[in-house]
Amino acid sequence: MNTQSYKCVKCGSTDYLVEEIRTTGGALAKFFDVQNKKFTVVSCTRCGYSELYRRTTSTIGNVVDFLAGG
């Protein structure tokens, strides 16, 4: 993700935290505990409002995740 400045749409603060989360996407992914959905989360440090941005995952990353057990 490009380094950008964010402004919270709720409180107007420009202080934020950027993190990454991975989630499962369907029944088979849940069964095999493969987190094949990836998101970048931008959260306002003042009020906690958060926005999620979908990221693409690589096939090799999904295979490694599966072999490593999630």
N, C-alpha and C positions, 0 to 999 in steps of 0.2 A: 504494500500500500504506500502511496506517495506521502511524504511528510507534508501535512497541511495544517493550517490553523482552523480549529472548529469553534463555533459559537453555539452554545446551548439554545435550543428553540424555546425552552421553558423559562429559564431564568436569565439568559443572556451572558452567562459566565464563559470565559475563554479557557478556564482550567479544566483539563480532561485527562482521562486515563484510557489507553488503548490496550486491549487484550485480545487473545484469540481463544475461541472455543471450538470443539468438535462434537458433533452429535451423530446419532444413528439416523438412517433415513427410511428404513422400511422393515418388513417382517424378517427377511433373511439377514439383513444387517444387524437387527436386534438379536436374532438367534445366535449368530456367530460373533456378536459383540464387536462389530466393525463400525467405527465412527467415520462414515464416509461423507459427511457434510461438514464444511469448515466455514466459520464466520469470524469476521473481525468485529469486535464490540468497542464502541466509543462511548464512554460514560462520563457524564459531568461530575466533577468532584464536589461541587457545591450542593446540587439537589438530587443527584443520583440518576437523572434521566439518561437512558441508554438507547443507542441505535445499533442495529445489527446490519452488517454488510456481508453478503454471501461471497465466498471465495471458492475458487475451483480446487479440487483435490486431484492429485496424480494417481494413476493406477498403481504405480510402484509403492506410493505411500499407503494406499489401502491394503496392498498385499503385506507390507511390513507390519502394519497395524494388526492385521489378521494373525500373522505368524507370532507376533509379540503378545498376543492375547488381549488386545484392546489397548 
